[in-house]
Amino acid sequence: MQDPRYSKGSFLSITLLILSGELVYMLPYVLARVFRPTFLEVFDLTNFELGSLFSVYGVVALLSYLYGGVLADQFLPRKLIALSLFLTAIGGLVMATYPSYLTLQILFGYWGFTTVFLFWGAMIKATRLWGGTMSQGQAFGFLDAGRGLVAASMGSVGVFIFSLILTSDIRSATLIERQEAFRYVIFFTSFMVALVGLLVFVYMKSEGEEKIKEMTSTSSFSNIKSVIKIPSVWLLMIIIMSAYVGYKLTDIYSLYASDVMLYDQIQAAEVGALQLYLRPIVCVIIGFLADKTSGTSWIIIGFVIMLLGAVIFASGIVQSNMDVIFFISLIIIAVGTYAARALYFAVFQEGKIPLAHMGTAVGIISVVGYTPDVFASPIMGYLLDTYPGITGHQYVFSMLVVFSILGLLASIRFAKLVKTR
């Protein structure tokens, strides 16, 4: 029998990782991304208030990344992933009641725990194990591509359910009618999250479970000390943080379509869903290219493309009645974002991070790498509320220009470090 560290895992395992990897974030993130104008209306939120909910999620998540990573080095991934999905789905039932803002804050904090402490390190470690030694680019490319396809498909199904339940025209529908239609979207999403949790628990087997146990260190403190001494860990923190700011901005694509391009809510939701279909295409291509050449090189290219797209939107040239320019610019920035995002965990092997400490490394890096969960959404919300229309969006994309440059410089330094070693 081949050592699981060197050979790729089963198709069923990566499929379940893909499904769980995106569905777990549908309730706290993807629904608001696809349906942002509708989401703000049915929950009676401002952009800043929604950003603050994401910030509450982010604060709990940051506290969970480190210890969740250590947990992932002590327990089998499938058990942690299944439990995470079940608990996340329960939160959807609360969301469907349209609770008070205080309850929403508690709910998003709860999701910060269920989707990170129990889930994140376990998913990343299981994916690296699935890819073996020679296919890390494909493993993480498939993961993010599949997650993008799941998000896009679920987004499209959500838009269909919303439009099907909404019996009157979207422009004339009352708030109660919109809330009722969106409640069905929440229920359907919660059901799918729970269903995949059951499938993971029953069918997903970590390749070489006994091998994983043998490789695992029992000293959490020793693992942390070992990981923080690795130079590439610090550069990966900056790379992931910069790329994640780009990913956070995908939250406002549908809002840009509504505010600037003057699309109605269903058309804006369709834009939010359609741009997600770029993610699987980009990630699969980038994953294969990374295994043939260097993952770090393609991360650098991703940041260059992201910077170009950010500059286009920040300049303010993309306005209403410029549909073709809008979609071309959206494609450019999405390609750069997804290219960088697809590979930043695939280069752990290039950075000489031991597999036995993978969960701990993911936790430590994520503490800094995912700080945009805390600061990006409130800043975006403040700018969009304070400067209505295209001006607020220009300021938001100007923020992305800065982080694109930061990520580009860090990835170039990482490439030099890898080459030297």
C-alpha positions as CSV (number, residue, x, y, z in Angstrom):
1,M,0.0,0.0,0.0
2,Q,1.3,3.5,-0.9
3,D,2.1,6.0,1.7
4,P,-0.7,8.5,1.8
5,R,1.9,11.3,2.0
6,Y,3.0,10.6,-1.6
7,S,-0.1,9.5,-3.5
8,K,-3.4,11.3,-4.2
9,G,-6.5,10.2,-2.3
10,S,-9.9,9.1,-3.5
11,F,-12.3,11.0,-5.6
12,L,-15.0,10.6,-3.0
13,S,-12.8,12.2,-0.3
14,I,-12.0,15.3,-2.3
15,T,-15.6,15.7,-3.4
16,L,-16.8,15.7,0.2
17,L,-14.0,18.1,1.1
18,I,-15.2,20.4,-1.7
19,L,-18.9,20.3,-0.7
20,S,-18.2,20.8,3.0
21,G,-15.5,23.4,2.3
22,E,-18.0,25.8,0.7
23,L,-21.4,24.9,2.2
24,V,-20.1,25.6,5.7
25,Y,-19.7,29.2,4.7
26,M,-22.9,29.6,2.8
27,L,-24.9,30.9,5.8
28,P,-22.4,33.3,7.3
29,Y,-21.0,34.6,4.1
30,V,-22.2,33.5,0.7
31,L,-25.8,34.4,1.0
32,A,-24.9,38.0,1.9
33,R,-22.5,38.0,-1.0
34,V,-24.9,36.8,-3.6
35,F,-28.0,38.6,-2.2
36,R,-26.4,41.7,-0.7
37,P,-29.0,44.3,-1.6
38,T,-31.8,41.9,-0.5
39,F,-29.9,40.8,2.6
40,L,-29.5,44.4,3.8
41,E,-33.2,45.0,3.2
42,V,-34.8,41.9,4.8
43,F,-32.6,42.1,7.9
44,D,-32.9,46.0,8.0
45,L,-29.2,46.5,8.1
46,T,-26.8,49.2,6.8
47,N,-23.6,48.3,5.0
48,F,-21.7,49.2,8.2
49,E,-23.9,47.0,10.4
50,L,-23.5,44.0,8.1
51,G,-19.7,44.7,8.1
52,S,-19.8,44.7,11.9
53,L,-21.5,41.3,11.9
54,F,-18.6,40.0,9.8
55,S,-16.2,41.7,12.2
56,V,-17.8,39.8,15.2
57,Y,-17.4,36.6,13.2
58,G,-13.8,37.6,12.4
59,V,-12.9,38.3,16.1
60,V,-14.2,34.9,17.2
61,A,-12.5,33.3,14.2
62,L,-9.1,34.8,15.0
63,L,-9.3,33.3,18.5
64,S,-10.3,30.0,17.0
65,Y,-7.7,29.6,14.2
66,L,-4.7,28.9,16.5
67,Y,-6.4,26.4,18.8
68,G,-8.5,24.9,16.0
69,G,-5.2,24.3,14.1
70,V,-3.8,22.5,17.1
71,L,-7.0,20.5,17.4
72,A,-6.7,19.5,13.8
73,D,-3.3,17.9,14.6
74,Q,-4.9,15.8,17.4
75,F,-8.2,14.4,15.9
76,L,-9.2,12.9,12.5
77,P,-10.5,15.5,10.0
78,R,-13.8,13.9,9.1
79,K,-15.1,13.9,12.7
80,L,-14.3,17.6,13.2
81,I,-15.7,18.6,9.8
82,A,-19.0,16.7,10.3
83,L,-19.6,18.2,13.7
84,S,-18.8,21.7,12.3
85,L,-21.4,21.3,9.5
86,F,-24.1,20.1,11.9
87,L,-23.6,23.0,14.3
88,T,-23.5,25.5,11.5
89,A,-26.8,24.3,10.1
90,I,-28.5,24.8,13.4
91,G,-27.5,28.5,13.2
92,G,-29.5,28.8,10.0
93,L,-32.7,28.0,11.8
94,V,-32.1,31.0,14.1
95,M,-31.2,33.2,11.1
96,A,-34.6,32.3,9.4
97,T,-36.5,34.0,12.2
98,Y,-35.1,37.4,11.3
99,P,-33.8,38.0,14.8
100,S,-32.7,41.3,16.4
101,Y,-29.4,42.8,15.6
102,L,-28.0,41.7,19.0
103,T,-29.0,38.1,18.2
104,L,-27.4,38.3,14.8
105,Q,-24.2,39.4,16.4
106,I,-24.3,36.4,18.7
107,L,-25.1,34.2,15.8
108,F,-22.2,35.4,13.7
109,G,-19.9,34.9,16.7
110,Y,-21.2,31.4,17.0
111,W,-20.5,30.7,13.3
112,G,-17.0,32.1,13.8
113,F,-16.5,29.2,16.3
114,T,-18.3,26.4,14.3
115,T,-16.7,27.2,10.9
116,V,-13.2,27.8,12.2
117,F,-12.3,26.1,15.5
118,L,-13.8,22.8,14.4
119,F,-13.4,23.1,10.6
120,W,-10.7,25.2,9.0
121,G,-7.5,23.4,10.1
122,A,-9.1,20.0,9.6
123,M,-10.1,20.8,6.0
124,I,-6.7,22.2,5.0
125,K,-4.8,19.3,6.5
126,A,-7.1,16.8,4.9
127,T,-6.6,18.5,1.5
128,R,-2.8,18.4,1.8
129,L,-2.9,14.8,2.7
130,W,-5.2,14.1,-0.3
131,G,-2.7,15.7,-2.7
132,G,0.3,13.7,-1.6
133,T,3.8,15.1,-2.4
134,M,3.5,15.7,-6.1
135,S,0.0,17.2,-6.5
136,Q,-0.4,20.0,-4.0
137,G,-1.3,22.5,-6.7
138,Q,-4.0,20.2,-8.0
139,A,-5.3,19.4,-4.5
140,F,-5.8,23.0,-3.5
141,G,-6.8,24.0,-7.1
142,F,-9.5,21.3,-7.1
143,L,-10.6,22.3,-3.6
144,D,-11.0,26.0,-4.4
145,A,-12.4,25.3,-7.9
146,G,-14.9,22.9,-6.5
147,R,-15.8,25.3,-3.7
148,G,-16.4,28.0,-6.3
149,L,-18.6,25.7,-8.4
150,V,-20.6,24.8,-5.3
151,A,-21.0,28.5,-4.3
152,A,-22.0,29.5,-7.8
153,S,-24.5,26.6,-8.1
154,M,-26.0,27.2,-4.6
155,G,-26.1,30.9,-5.4
156,S,-28.0,30.2,-8.6
157,V,-30.4,27.8,-6.9
158,G,-30.9,30.4,-4.2
159,V,-31.8,33.0,-6.8
160,F,-34.2,30.6,-8.4
161,I,-35.9,29.7,-5.1
162,F,-36.1,33.4,-4.2
163,S,-37.7,34.4,-7.6
164,L,-40.0,31.3,-7.6
165,I,-41.4,32.0,-4.1
166,L,-41.7,35.8,-4.8
167,T,-45.1,35.8,-6.6
168,S,-45.1,39.5,-7.4
169,D,-42.6,41.5,-9.4
170,I,-39.4,42.2,-7.4
171,R,-39.8,46.0,-7.7
172,S,-43.4,46.0,-6.3
173,A,-43.0,43.2,-3.7
174,T,-43.5,44.2,-0.1
175,L,-40.8,43.7,2.6
176,I,-42.9,40.9,4.1
177,E,-43.0,39.1,0.8
178,R,-39.3,39.4,0.3
179,Q,-38.6,38.2,3.8
180,E,-40.8,35.2,3.2
181,A,-39.1,34.3,-0.1
182,F,-35.6,34.7,1.4
183,R,-36.6,32.5,4.4
184,Y,-37.0,29.6,2.0
185,V,-33.5,30.3,0.7
186,I,-32.1,30.1,4.3
187,F,-34.0,26.9,5.0
188,F,-32.8,25.2,1.8
189,T,-29.2,26.2,2.6
190,S,-29.4,24.9,6.2
191,F,-30.7,21.6,5.0
192,M,-27.9,21.2,2.5
193,V,-25.2,22.0,5.1
194,A,-26.6,19.4,7.5
195,L,-27.0,16.8,4.7
196,V,-23.3,17.1,3.7
197,G,-22.3,16.9,7.4
198,L,-24.0,13.5,7.5
199,L,-22.3,12.3,4.3
200,V,-18.9,13.4,5.6
201,F,-19.4,11.5,8.8
202,V,-20.5,8.3,7.1
203,Y,-18.4,8.2,3.9
204,M,-15.3,10.5,4.1
205,K,-12.2,8.6,5.2
206,S,-8.9,10.3,5.7
207,E,-6.3,8.5,3.6
208,G,-4.1,6.4,5.9
209,E,-5.8,7.4,9.1
210,E,-3.3,5.3,11.1
211,K,-0.4,7.0,9.3
212,I,-1.8,10.4,10.3
213,K,-1.9,9.4,14.0
214,E,1.7,8.2,13.8
215,M,2.8,11.5,12.3
216,T,1.0,13.6,14.9
217,S,2.9,15.2,17.7
218,T,1.3,15.2,21.1
219,S,2.9,18.4,22.3
220,S,0.9,21.4,21.1
221,F,3.3,23.9,22.6
222,S,6.2,22.2,21.0
223,N,4.4,22.3,17.6
224,I,3.8,26.1,17.9
225,K,7.4,26.8,18.8
226,S,8.6,24.8,15.8
227,V,6.2,26.5,13.4
228,I,7.0,30.1,14.3
229,K,10.7,29.5,13.7
230,I,10.0,28.8,10.0
231,P,10.7,32.0,7.9
232,S,8.2,31.2,5.2
233,V,5.4,31.2,7.8
234,W,5.7,35.0,8.3
235,L,5.6,35.7,4.6
236,L,2.6,33.5,4.1
237,M,0.7,35.5,6.7
238,I,1.1,38.6,4.6
239,I,0.3,36.8,1.3
240,I,-2.9,35.3,2.7
241,M,-4.0,38.5,4.3
242,S,-3.5,40.5,1.1
243,A,-5.2,37.9,-1.1
244,Y,-8.1,37.6,1.4
245,V,-8.8,41.3,1.2
246,G,-9.4,40.7,-2.6
247,Y,-11.7,37.8,-1.7
248,K,-13.6,40.0,0.8
249,L,-14.3,42.5,-2.0
250,T,-16.2,39.8,-3.9
251,D,-18.9,40.6,-1.3
252,I,-19.7,43.9,-3.0
253,Y,-19.8,42.8,-6.7
254,S,-23.6,42.5,-6.5
255,L,-23.9,45.8,-4.7
256,Y,-21.8,47.5,-7.4
257,A,-24.2,46.1,-9.9
258,S,-27.1,47.6,-8.0
259,D,-25.6,50.9,-6.9
260,V,-23.5,51.9,-9.9
261,M,-24.8,49.8,-12.8
262,L,-28.4,50.3,-11.7
263,Y,-29.5,46.6,-11.9
264,D,-32.5,45.4,-10.0
265,Q,-32.1,43.1,-7.0
266,I,-32.5,39.8,-9.0
267,Q,-30.2,41.0,-11.7
268,A,-27.6,42.1,-9.1
269,A,-27.9,38.7,-7.3
270,E,-27.3,37.0,-10.7
271,V,-24.1,39.0,-11.1
272,G,-23.1,37.9,-7.6
273,A,-23.7,34.3,-8.5
274,L,-22.3,34.4,-12.1
275,Q,-18.9,35.8,-11.0
276,L,-18.5,32.8,-8.8
277,Y,-18.4,30.5,-11.9
278,L,-15.1,32.1,-12.7
279,R,-13.6,30.6,-9.6
280,P,-13.7,26.9,-10.6
281,I,-12.3,27.7,-14.1
282,V,-9.4,29.8,-12.8
283,C,-8.6,27.4,-9.9
284,V,-8.4,24.2,-12.0
285,I,-6.2,25.8,-14.6
286,I,-3.9,27.4,-12.0
287,G,-3.7,24.2,-10.0
288,F,-2.4,22.2,-12.9
289,L,0.1,24.9,-14.0
290,A,1.4,25.2,-10.4
291,D,2.3,21.5,-10.3
292,K,4.1,21.8,-13.7
293,T,6.1,24.9,-12.7
294,S,5.9,26.8,-9.4
295,G,3.0,27.7,-7.2
296,T,4.7,30.8,-6.0
297,S,5.2,32.2,-9.5
298,W,1.5,31.9,-10.2
299,I,0.6,33.6,-6.9
300,I,2.8,36.5,-8.1
301,I,0.9,36.6,-11.4
302,G,-2.4,36.5,-9.5
303,F,-1.4,39.6,-7.5
304,V,-0.4,41.5,-10.6
305,I,-3.8,40.8,-12.3
306,M,-5.6,41.6,-9.0
307,L,-3.8,45.0,-8.9
308,L,-4.8,45.7,-12.5
309,G,-8.4,45.0,-11.8
310,A,-8.4,47.1,-8.6
311,V,-6.9,50.0,-10.4
312,I,-9.6,49.9,-13.1
313,F,-12.4,50.0,-10.5
314,A,-10.7,52.5,-8.3
315,S,-10.3,54.9,-11.3
316,G,-14.1,55.2,-11.5
317,I,-14.3,54.5,-15.3
318,V,-16.8,51.6,-14.8
319,Q,-20.2,53.2,-14.7
320,S,-23.8,52.6,-15.8
321,N,-24.5,51.8,-19.4
322,M,-21.0,50.3,-19.7
323,D,-22.1,46.7,-19.2
324,V,-19.3,45.2,-21.4
325,I,-16.6,47.2,-19.5
326,F,-18.1,46.2,-16.2
327,F,-18.0,42.5,-17.0
328,I,-14.5,42.6,-18.4
329,S,-13.2,44.5,-15.4
330,L,-15.0,42.1,-13.0
331,I,-13.5,39.1,-14.8
332,I,-10.0,40.6,-14.5
333,I,-10.2,41.3,-10.8
334,A,-11.9,37.9,-10.1
335,V,-9.2,36.0,-12.0
336,G,-6.4,37.6,-10.0
337,T,-8.3,37.1,-6.7
338,Y,-9.0,33.4,-7.3
339,A,-5.5,32.7,-8.7
340,A,-3.8,33.9,-5.6
341,R,-6.4,32.4,-3.3
342,A,-6.2,28.9,-4.9
343,L,-2.6,28.5,-4.2
344,Y,-1.6,30.1,-1.0
345,F,-2.0,26.9,1.0
346,A,-0.5,24.8,-1.9
347,V,2.9,26.4,-1.4
348,F,3.2,25.2,2.2
349,Q,5.3,22.3,0.8
350,E,7.6,24.8,-1.0
351,G,7.9,26.7,2.2
352,K,9.2,23.5,4.0
353,I,6.3,23.4,6.5
354,P,6.2,19.8,8.0
355,L,3.0,17.8,7.4
356,A,2.9,16.7,11.0
357,H,2.5,20.4,12.1
358,M,0.2,21.3,9.2
359,G,-2.8,22.1,11.4
360,T,-0.8,24.2,13.8
361,A,0.9,26.1,10.9
362,V,-2.5,26.8,9.3
363,G,-3.8,28.1,12.7
364,I,-0.8,30.4,13.3
365,I,-0.8,31.8,9.8
366,S,-4.5,32.2,9.7
367,V,-4.5,34.4,12.9
368,V,-2.8,37.1,10.8
369,G,-3.9,36.0,7.3
370,Y,-7.6,36.3,8.0
371,T,-7.6,39.5,10.0
372,P,-9.5,41.1,7.0
373,D,-12.5,39.3,8.6
374,V,-12.2,41.8,11.4
375,F,-11.3,45.1,9.7
376,A,-12.2,44.8,5.9
377,S,-16.0,44.5,6.1
378,P,-16.5,47.4,8.6
379,I,-14.2,49.7,6.6
380,M,-16.0,48.7,3.4
381,G,-19.4,49.3,5.0
382,Y,-18.4,52.7,6.4
383,L,-17.0,53.9,3.0
384,L,-20.1,52.6,1.1
385,D,-22.5,54.2,3.6
386,T,-20.6,57.5,3.9
387,Y,-19.9,58.0,0.2
388,P,-23.0,56.7,-1.7
389,G,-22.8,55.6,-5.3
390,I,-19.6,55.1,-7.2
391,T,-17.4,57.2,-4.9
392,G,-17.6,54.8,-2.0
393,H,-16.8,51.9,-4.3
394,Q,-13.8,53.7,-5.6
395,Y,-12.5,54.1,-2.1
396,V,-13.0,50.4,-1.4
397,F,-11.2,49.3,-4.5
398,S,-8.4,51.8,-3.6
399,M,-7.9,49.8,-0.4
400,L,-7.5,46.7,-2.6
401,V,-4.8,48.5,-4.7
402,V,-2.7,48.9,-1.5
403,F,-3.1,45.3,-0.4
404,S,-2.4,44.0,-3.9
405,I,1.0,45.7,-3.9
406,L,1.7,44.4,-0.3
407,G,0.8,40.8,-1.4
408,L,2.9,41.1,-4.5
409,L,6.0,42.3,-2.6
410,A,5.6,39.5,0.0
411,S,5.1,36.8,-2.7
412,I,8.3,38.0,-4.5
413,R,10.2,37.7,-1.3
414,F,8.7,34.2,-0.6
415,A,9.9,33.1,-4.1
416,K,13.4,34.3,-3.4
417,L,13.4,32.5,0.0
418,V,12.2,29.2,-1.7
419,K,14.9,29.6,-4.4
420,T,17.6,30.2,-1.9
421,R,16.6,27.2,0.2
